[in-house]
Amino acid sequence: MEHRPAAVKVEDVRPERHFASDNYAGVHAEVLAAIAAANHGHVPGYGDDPYTAAAQAAFRRLLGDDARVFFTFNGTGANVIALAAALRPYQAVLCPDRAHLNVDECGAFERFAGAKIIPVPTPNGKLTPDDVERNVTQLGNVHHVQTAAISVSQSTEVGTVYSVDELAALGSTARAHNLLFHLDGARLANAAAALDVDLRTMLTGTGVDVLTFGGTKNGLLFGEAIVFPKYHPAIESLPFTRKQGMQLASKMRFVAAQFDALLRDDLWLRSARHANAMARRLAAQLHGVDGVHIVYPVEANGVFAAIAPQFVAPLQNERRFYVWDETASIVRWMAAFDTSEADVDTFAAAIARITQPSGAASAAQNGMRSDHR
């Protein structure tokens, strides 16, 4: 007899919201409605449908008529395909050492593109023009890998945000060395909300050649977009690289319809603004709490704090979150589009309670175990 796993019961799903990742959040109601609305009749597959055309037009309204858009399933795929379309196997991309591309994509870029990642140590998650200048060496030397691109994340992996001037300086340096300027925009909406600038100013005006526009962390069920703000030769190979990279959706309308909903009436920006505000609210409530030291500026939707190791497990029993740096005992608390003020206030109160001397003694007595899921 075929064994069927038991169905998930509603009571098995913990009702409270967590601070582990904005990927923990569900799907925005307007996005779910858009998926349902697209689920009627037959339309051509692989992006030759009116939903994909509408979503691409929405991106052009944001970035200009020259923008080209290619939808993918996920962020790792979008990063890898965007870079693989532009680089040859003997070339390399410079990025911060904690970049998602370098540490959280399981070597996908190296395996798929056959090219190399050169990680650069950065104290605040940001690559600088000086970093690029120091690492663009041995060009033309047949014995050395040839640096051909730089990649930055906006916002960064530690929640900091590049200013427009910082991006422009990187763009100028990239052009001086004929380097592709790639931007991982998994949380681009949060950066745009933080800077309060339009995307043309942030991206087209600073010289970004190709970017990924995150959707999954901002209310989509799934889906990311590879966007070229203006023409680049990699556009010609991108469709074929996307197909080889298994990122071409046959029923593309269900990816595109989500983006059309996300870009309509600035839902993408409104959701990001709310997530950022919840992160600031959490940081403000933790200001002055003994045993909690916020280690990076809270500029987007993440709070990074150093806490004593014995507090981690008890706090993870209150709300799930990840340890960012075990050696320094730095944890990461992320807010999402659906994080409520009550979620923040309850968790902040738990942090204050547990990290105080009486709470610490209680935690030690309980001997609670950590949940790193």
Salt bridges, closest charged atoms under 4 A:
GLU2 OE1 - ARG4 NH2 3.77
GLU16 OE2 - ARG14 NH2 2.94
ASP22 OD2 - ARG187 NE 2.81
GLU105 OE2 - HIS100 ND1 2.73
ASP131 OD1 - ARG134 NH2 2.39
GLU133 OE1 - HIS177 NE2 2.91
GLU166 OE1 - LYS126 NZ 2.98
ASP196 OD1 - ARG273 NH2 3.89
ASP209 OD1 - LYS230 NZ 3.99
ASP260 OD2 - ARG264 NH2 2.99
GLU318 OE2 - ARG353 NH2 2.94
ASP338 OD2 - ARG17 NE 3.64
GLU341 OE2 - ARG281 NH1 3.69
ASP343 OD2 - ARG17 NH1 3.09
ASP345 OD1 - ARG281 NE 2.91
ASP371 OD2 - ARG320 NE 3.46
ASP371 OD2 - ARG373 NH2 2.94
